[in-house]
Amino acid sequence: MDISALTPDIFLVLSIILVTVVLFVTEFVRADVVACLVLVLLGLTHLVPDDRLFAGFSSEAVISLIAIMIIGAGLERAGIVARVTDYILRYGGSSENKIRVLLMMVSGLFSGFLRSVGTVALLLPVTTRIRRSTGIAKGRLLMPISFCAILGSTLTMVGTGPLIILNSLLSNSMFFLEGQLEYPPIGLFAVFPLGVLLLLTGMAYFIFFGKWLLPNIERKSLKNLDSRDYFKRVYGIGSDFFEFRVPPSSSLADNTLSQWEMLLPSEIFIIGIKMGNSILTPPLRTTNIKVGAVLACFGPKSQGEVFAKRYGIRMSPYLTAFGETLSPLNAGLCEAVIPPSSKLIGTDLKELHMRRQYGIQVLAVHRGQKVTQGHGELNDITLKAGDTLGMFCNWRALSSFEKNPDFIVATTDYPKEIYQHDKTGYAIFFFLLSIGLVIAGVLSVSIGLMVGAVGMIFSGVISIDDAYDAVSWKTVFLIAGLIPLGIAVQTSGTSDLIASLFLEYFPGVPEWGLLFLLGVVSTVFSLFTTNVGATVILVPLAVQLAINNLGNPQAYALMVAIASSNSFILPTHQANALISGPGRYRVVDFVKVGGVMSILYLIEVVAMIQLMY
């Protein structure tokens, strides 16, 4: 290396890169703070022109990132994600392999738009429910979910941070290369074939080898943790959900709910009534139950069968009409305690009108060693400090009920998200509209996605405050702060120098070999910094390397962006970090499972990029 080639500007850029890497590795300060520091240093040293120093905040990458976060939150708020995950529980049964395949499919497909971290965060509660109902350990599910989320994030150009910023980095790199050809932006689904291959490979990897590779944790019976069994043990009620259907021949047709409750066994509760398109949960006692009505019930099925036979009612042993409304994602059993400071002490329970006032149905009251249940007995009970109310309600009602100072809600493990099921159509429409506009080439990626985001806000799918909350501003500042570093690497001549050294030390290496080496460097960089940081630093180098080697700059840059997500052998990727605790994974587990995956990942990426370019 000719020492004279190391100009002051190159020395400053390399020094800033070194400081950045050290701060990322040591985690002395947060990554977004490091990015702001980089921005300040570049401004103080005048390595980046003043008019481009803050260009990252208005870049296509950052705007696209903000829009896709809002769209993802809108899809979640509309209950679309929850509905899909509910199907997993319904059709997966108790088969570990079947459940794992379904989870991997959903994880991979969702992460193409919701990003890997958001997808894994959404599926974490699902694995908790699966563990409780089937006994399948989280460690047998979470790693496949996380790995497939990372793989699925390569399905589109908005699935992961490196791909979101890639077009902006390419544009900046080509802008400072005089006389070079201009390349059109990489399309939204240009990487789809590559992403599909990676996702299918990951799924096949776990289908055929997951049994031996994943931590061998014995399935344990966790039924005692199910809320229904808990209520059966503590309150002596419940255990089964079922439905009654009222035929014209039934003697109970056209009676009120209050009249039904006088005849029902004390252990059976009607928690929902459906008449036509109207669903009441909880139903009021004055509700007139007509012919054709469907009643959701909670209690022993054996007693329900006897009651149905006696009064000529058809009984279904499962919740079909109420399958979604009363699914565990939307409603469930819960508890609340009367605190000593409550103003309701000394008040009869019937005076509170819990169903009408709070949307909550009280099933039983636990006081000391005594449990009060039954429709008449509950009305007559006078509340005392320490009384525990066993209840059933939808989670929206419980979320509001938590704010009441006269009660202390003891149930905390329930979905806090309030779903806007009536906005599902709007959410799907604006999501498809934004994707359609981008695919058709009518608008750029950032504007097309922003159309979808703004549409969801205006239609009420998500409020403007929730939209602000949905945006990870740490990620925004991380990307916006590091983009100018990529410009500095290009304009200072640093990328040109490193690319020349690369070709000097690896003479005669075929293009696939250079791509593989570039992928290895990107992988190592991302393991110890961030995938965004690795991409920002290495894309200018990749572009210069491609030009010096008479290759396609887009192919080399794409290799860097995709290889930066090759974070399987350590829990450094955000998605892997999210599951390491709940899954009780050790570093050796990631090395064992992720080692082969990392090699397969690089080989397939190199092969596909060679075919595509």
ABEGO torsion letter per residue (X at the ends): XBAAABBAAAAAAAAAAAAAAAAAAAGABBAAAAAAAAAAAAAAAGABBAAAAAAAAABAAAAAAAAAAAAAAAAAAAGAAAAAAAAAAAAAEABAAAAAAAAAAAAAAAAAAAEAAAAAAAAAAAAAAAAAAAGBBAAAAAAAAAAAAAAAAAABAAABAAAAAAAAAAAAAAAABBGBBBBBBBBAAAAAAAAAAAAAAAAAAAAAAAAAABBBBBBBBAAAABAAAAAAAAAGBEGBBBBBBBBAABAABGBBAAAAAAABBAABBBABBBBEABBBOBBBAABBBBBGBBBBBBEBAAAAAAAAAAAGBBBBABBAAAAAAABAAABEBBBBBBBAABAABGBBAAAAGAAAAAGBBBABBBBEABBBBEAAAAAABBBBBGBBBBBBBBAAAAAAAAABAABBBABABBBABBBBAAAAAAAAAAAAAAAAAAAAGABBAAAAAAAAAAAAAAAGABBAAAAAAABBAAAAAAAAAAAAAAAAAAAAGAAAAAAAAAAAABBGBBAAAAAAAAAAAAAAAAAABBAAAAAAAAAAAAAAAAAAAGBBAAAAAAAAAAAAABBAABAABAAAAAAAAAAGBBAAAAAAAAAAAAAAAAAAAAAAAAAAX
